[in-house]
Amino acid sequence: SSVSSLKQHVAEEIKYIAELVGATFEIESEYPEWPYNPNSQIRNLFEKVHQEKYNKEIEIFAVHAGIECSAFVQKMPELDAI
């Protein structure tokens, strides 16, 4: 999740369901969240350059990936990463 509290909530829900069916649930590793920045200057620049180069708007959407960015953003909160 891009929000820590939601990530914790989902983990608790999965653990609860696992217990209901007699299973166990364990988180072996975890990565920090990387919240969406609606005011990202680098993303705005990327959109502009893409529009100029390809003469069409880019489609931007969130995907479940980019754990490297989350590690960098955790250490450098001011980093504008896309």
C-alpha positions as a printed NumPy array, in Angstrom:
array([[  0.   ,   0.   ,   0.   ],
       [  1.04 ,   3.571,  -0.476],
       [ -0.367,   4.364,   2.978],
       [  1.134,   2.716,   6.061],
       [ -2.126,   2.486,   8.021],
       [ -3.895,   0.796,   5.091],
       [ -1.04 ,  -1.659,   4.683],
       [ -1.331,  -2.606,   8.354],
       [ -5.123,  -2.911,   8.059],
       [ -4.868,  -5.291,   5.097],
       [ -2.319,  -7.425,   6.963],
       [ -4.63 ,  -7.638,   9.986],
       [ -7.574,  -8.635,   7.777],
       [ -5.552, -11.394,   6.105],
       [ -4.35 , -12.659,   9.486],
       [ -7.943, -12.74 ,  10.78 ],
       [ -9.17 , -14.703,   7.754],
       [ -6.243, -17.111,   8.049],
       [ -7.089, -17.763,  11.7  ],
       [-10.738, -18.426,  10.783],
       [ -9.705, -21.272,   8.498],
       [ -6.984, -22.632,  10.785],
       [ -4.077, -21.229,   8.804],
       [ -1.233, -18.987,   9.847],
       [ -0.15 , -15.709,   8.327],
       [  3.301, -14.223,   8.685],
       [  4.935, -11.192,   7.102],
       [  8.526, -12.119,   6.313],
       [  9.646,  -8.814,   4.867],
       [  8.191,  -5.374,   4.485],
       [  8.916,  -2.283,   2.452],
       [  8.05 ,   1.31 ,   3.304],
       [  5.072,   2.993,   1.719],
       [  5.49 ,   5.508,  -1.068],
       [  2.518,   7.891,  -1.011],
       [  1.289,   9.543,  -4.201],
       [  2.362,  13.177,  -4.531],
       [ -0.359,  15.117,  -6.396],
       [  1.971,  18.141,  -6.628],
       [  4.962,  16.349,  -8.152],
       [  6.981,  18.802, -10.221],
       [  9.046,  16.03 , -11.828],
       [  5.891,  14.185, -12.914],
       [  4.48 ,  17.405, -14.38 ],
       [  7.726,  17.93 , -16.297],
       [  7.688,  14.313, -17.483],
       [  4.11 ,  14.751, -18.748],
       [  5.074,  17.944, -20.614],
       [  8.145,  16.384, -22.246],
       [  6.174,  13.287, -23.253],
       [  3.442,  15.477, -24.785],
       [  6.01 ,  17.475, -26.765],
       [  7.972,  14.422, -27.934],
       [  5.088,  12.101, -28.853],
       [  2.304,  14.66 , -29.445],
       [ -0.082,  12.829, -27.126],
       [ -0.943,  12.834, -23.456],
       [  0.567,  10.179, -21.259],
       [ -1.644,   7.96 , -19.132],
       [ -0.449,   7.974, -15.528],
       [ -1.638,   5.386, -13.028],
       [ -0.423,   3.689,  -9.883],
       [  0.943,   0.156,  -9.997],
       [  2.173,  -2.215,  -7.33 ],
       [  5.879,  -1.74 ,  -7.958],
       [  8.719,   0.632,  -7.3  ],
       [  9.978,  -0.537,  -3.936],
       [ 13.323,   1.082,  -4.666],
       [ 11.654,   4.496,  -4.816],
       [  9.949,   3.856,  -1.491],
       [ 13.321,   3.136,   0.122],
       [ 14.807,   6.352,  -1.282],
       [ 11.777,   8.458,  -0.31 ],
       [ 11.866,   7.059,   3.23 ],
       [ 15.48 ,   8.233,   3.622],
       [ 14.948,  11.507,   1.724],
       [ 11.313,  12.648,   2.247],
       [ 11.878,  15.75 ,   0.109],
       [ 12.717,  13.576,  -2.923],
       [ 10.252,  14.002,  -5.786],
       [ 10.251,  10.492,  -7.245],
       [  8.12 ,   9.073, -10.036]])
